[in-house]
């Protein structure tokens, strides 16, 4: 019985070490606010991206020359998914694929400025 408990405790400790329990993630970004520009349906899709050391915290479309209705649809879905997945490669919004890709590319351009080399 003691051997079984010891073995279970040992496995638990090894698991904690393996997943880096309590370890801080290495910095990916320089914390701050960064601007990125890309082409949506038209030139000039501009976003403001706020990051901390390891995460995309917020994204805001600050200007664009695309159709307001399409960008409005993209803002909610695309931006929420980028933040949720912490990745700019997300699904596009139906019938607004160019605006969706513009937001993704502009965000990626901002993140390139934020990345620690």
Secondary structure, 3 states (H helix, E strand, C coil): CHHHHHHHHHHHHHHHHHHCCCCCCCCCECCEEEEEEECCCCCCEEEEEEECCCCEEEEEEEECCCCHHHHHHHHHHHHHHHHHHCCCCCCCCCCCHHHHHHHHHHHHHHHHHHECC
